[in-house]
Every structure is written in structure tokens, then in C-alpha cells.
Amino acid sequence: MQSLTEEARRQIAQVLEIRLCGDFPTQMILRTDCLDGKMRLINPMNDDPLDAHTLDICLRGNLGEGVQLNE
């Protein structure tokens, strides 16, 4: 299966009126603002939810142990 380019993901998000958070240094993230008022982050490649612990591990693995996720 061939993965989508970043531009293709952005165009799909625009059509669906959803927000993609592309500022995270390790991957593209889908942000959803749910009806319950909570914000959720999803990996758009496999639909897995992303929590603060997972994002922190990704950051440290890609940018070094001295990096820390700020919430």
C-alpha cells in the first residue's frame, strides 16, 4: 500500500474540514475536537490515538533524551 504525500493529506483534511497538526516534528497528527469538549490526537496513518506519553517517547526518540513534551 502506498502512503499519501503530505500535500494529499492536507487536501483531504481541507475537503473534510478537519484539522491536521503538521507542526509536530516526528509525524502528521490529526486533531479532533469532540462533542464532549475533549481534544484528541490521532495518527492518520493507522487511526491509533496518541496520548502525551506516546508523543513524549516519539520526541525523545527523534530529537534526543533532553527534549520534553510541554502540554
C-alpha positions in Angstrom: 0.0 0.0 0.0 1.4 3.4 -1.0 1.2 6.2 1.6 -0.2 9.6 0.8 2.0 12.6 0.4 1.7 15.4 2.9 0.0 17.6 0.3 -2.6 14.9 -0.4 -3.3 14.6 3.4 -3.7 18.3 3.7 -6.1 18.5 0.7 -8.2 15.6 2.1 -8.3 17.4 5.5 -9.4 20.6 3.9 -12.3 18.9 2.0 -13.4 17.0 5.2 -13.0 20.2 7.2 -10.7 18.6 9.8 -7.6 19.9 11.3 -4.2 18.3 10.7 -1.4 19.3 13.1 1.7 19.2 11.0 3.9 21.1 13.4 4.9 18.1 15.4 8.4 17.2 14.4 8.0 13.4 14.1 4.8 12.8 12.2 1.5 14.3 10.9 -1.2 14.3 13.6 -5.0 14.5 13.2 -6.6 16.7 15.9 -10.3 16.2 16.7 -12.3 18.5 19.0 -15.0 16.1 20.2 -18.6 16.8 21.3 -17.7 16.0 24.9 -15.3 19.0 24.8 -12.1 17.0 24.8 -9.4 17.3 22.2 -8.0 14.1 20.9 -4.9 13.4 18.7 -4.9 10.6 16.2 -2.2 9.1 14.0 -3.8 9.4 10.5 -1.7 6.5 9.1 -3.2 3.8 11.4 -6.0 5.6 13.3 -4.3 5.0 16.6 -4.9 7.5 19.4 -1.9 9.5 20.5 -1.5 10.3 24.2 1.0 12.6 25.9 3.2 9.6 26.8 3.4 8.3 23.2 4.2 11.8 21.9 6.9 12.2 24.5 8.5 9.0 23.5 8.4 9.9 19.8 10.0 13.3 20.6 12.8 11.8 22.7 13.5 9.1 20.1 13.8 11.5 17.2 15.2 14.6 18.9 17.2 13.3 21.8 16.7 12.5 25.5 17.0 16.1 26.6 13.7 17.0 24.8 10.5 17.1 26.8 6.8 17.5 25.7 5.1 20.6 27.0 1.3 20.3 27.4 
